[in-house]
């Protein structure tokens, strides 16, 4: 998992020299586990390659088979039908059965919602989705403003808000995991520039008040806008 995240980080930074090395680290993990499985008599590297080849051919009959697809929506519909049949063969009765629990939470929420949408459990317009986000914000604030805050309940409501926000992102055609990764990178870039400017003025971050830091932050934002 760590190696996968390091690959994704190199891609996000567009550091292709680093990406080459990180892909090597990831490939090492694949080869390592394939070798362990081979020594235990389970499968080998060739079996892994054959499995992904079979999966690609099975899930893309419009490319590798005789099926035809008139639009991207037809391709996606057939994809879901094929995956549903695969789940049935594995005795998986829920549309959610094979969504890995190890996925990052935002990505897993997106997949859960997408699966539910595929079987019709979804709003068909943006209005109710946005209303749900506002409803969850109100519920978070209600819990946060209690005289004695129930931390478990507050955590639950914040979770509901995040889930609703992912759903809004999905309806807008945005992957929340990707959007948040980019937002993290943007914030980090701007904060590092704030640190640089503060240091260039002979000051230390710990000795600067919030109003001053906010003015520098806005200065950094304006510089980016002017580029």
N, C-alpha and C positions, 0 to 999 in steps of 0.2 A: 504494500500500500504506500509506504514512504517513497519508494522508487517511482511509483506512478505519479505521485504528487510533484516530485522533483522534475519529472518530464513535463508535466503540465505547467509548472512554474517557468521552466526554460522557454516553452512555447509562448507563454504570455509575455515574457520579457523580450521575445524575439532574439534570444541569445543562441544562435545556431551552433557556435562552437561548444557551448555548454550542453546544448541539446544532444549533440553527437555522443558526448560522454554519458549523459543520463540515459539515453536510449540503450547504450551498451550495458549500463547497470541493470536496466529493466530486462534486457535480453538475457543477461546472466541469470536472473531469478527464474526465468522461464526454462532455460536449459538445466539449471540446477534441480528444479523440481521434477522436470522430465526425467533426469538421470536417476533421481531417487525413486520415482515410480517404476522406471525400467528395472532397477535393481530389486524391487519388491515384486516384480512380475505383473504389474498392473497395466502399464502402457508405456510407450516410448515417444520420442519427439516426432517421429513419422506419424504416429496415431493422432497427435495433436494437430498436425498439419492437415491430415485427412478429415478430422472432425470439423475444422473450420471451413474446409472446402465443401464438404457435404452440406453444412449449414447454409453457406452462401448460395449454393445451387438450389437448395430446398426452399429458401425464403425469397428467392428472386426468379420465379419461373418465367417472368416476362423477359428475362435476360438469357437465362440458361436453358429454358424449356420452350414449350410451344405456346404458352399463354401469352395473351396480348393485354396491354393496358392503355386506355385512351387518355388517362390523366393521372396526375400525381396522387389525387385523392383515391383513385381506384387502386393504385399501387399500395398506398397505406392501408386501405381496407383489406386487401388481400394479405398483406403482411400480418395484420391483426388476426385474420382468420387462420393463417398458418400457425402463428404462435399459440393461438387458442387450442388448435388441434394438438400441438406439441405438449401443452400443459395437460390436456386430457390423457394423452398417452402416458404421462408421468403420474397419473392419478392426482393431479392438482386441480381442485374443483373451483377455486376462486381465481378471478382475474388478477389478483394481487399476490398469488402464491410464490412466484419466482422473482419477486423484486428483492434484491439483496438488502439485508439489514445493515450491511457494512458500508453502503453508499453514504456520501455526505448528506446531511439532513435535507438541505434545500433541493438537491438533485433527486433524492428519494421521494420527497413530497411532490415534485413535478411528475415523476413517473407514476406515483399512485393516482394523482389527479388525471393524468393522461389515460391510464387504464380505465378509470371510472367513466371518463368521457366516451371512451370507445364503445361502452355498453349502454350509453344513453343517460348516465347519471351525471348530468352537468347542466349548468345554465346555458341558454342559447344566445344570450345578449350580455353586454358588458355591465348594464345597470345594476342587476342584482349582485354581481361580483363585487362591484365597488361599494354597494350598500353593506355587504358583509364585512368588508375591511373597516368601514366606519363603525359598524356595530362592535367589532372586536376591539377597536381603539377605545370606545366608550367603556367596554367591560374591563379593559386593562386599567383605565383611569379610575373606575369605580373601586376596584380592588386596591389600587395604590393609595387611594385617599381614605381608606378605613382608619379608624383610630388605632386599631391593632391590626397590622397587616398580616394576613395569612400568606406566608411566603410560598407554600406549595400551590395555593390557589392562584396567586399572582403569576407564578411560573407557568401554570396551565394556560392562563389567559394570554400571556405573551406568546406561548407556543401556538395558540389558536390564531393570534394575529399574524404570526409569521407564515402559518399555513395558508391563511386567507390572502396574504400578500403574494405568496408564490402562485396562487391560483389567478390573481390579477395579472401577474407577469405572464403566465401561460396564455391567458386569453388575449394578451397584447402581442403574443408571438415572441416573447422574451424569455430566455432561460435564466431563472433567478440566480442559479449558481454562477453562471458566467457573468451576469450583471454585477453581482456582489464582488466577485474576484476583481473585475475592472474598477469598481468603486474603491476597493481596498488599495489597489495600485495607485489610483489617482490621489487618494488621501495621503498615502505614504510619500508620493512624489512631492506633493505640496507641503507636507509637514517638514520634510527634509530641507526644502527650500526656505521655510520659515526659520528653521534652526540655523541655516547658513547665513541668512540675513541678520539674524539677531547676533550671531557670533561676530559677523563683520562689523557690527556697530559697537563692538567691545563689551557686549552684555552676555549674560548666561540665562538660559531658559528658566531656571529655577528662581531667578531674581527679577523676572519680568512679569508684570501683572497681566491678567487676562485681556483687559481692554487693549493693551499694547500688542499682544500676540494676535488679537483679532484684527487689528489694523494691518499688521504685517501679512496676515492670512489673506485679507481682501486685496492687498497689494499684489500678492503672488497670483491670485485669481485673475486680476486685471492684466497682469503680464502675459498669462496664458491666453487670455481672450484676444490680446493685441497681436499675438504671433500669427 
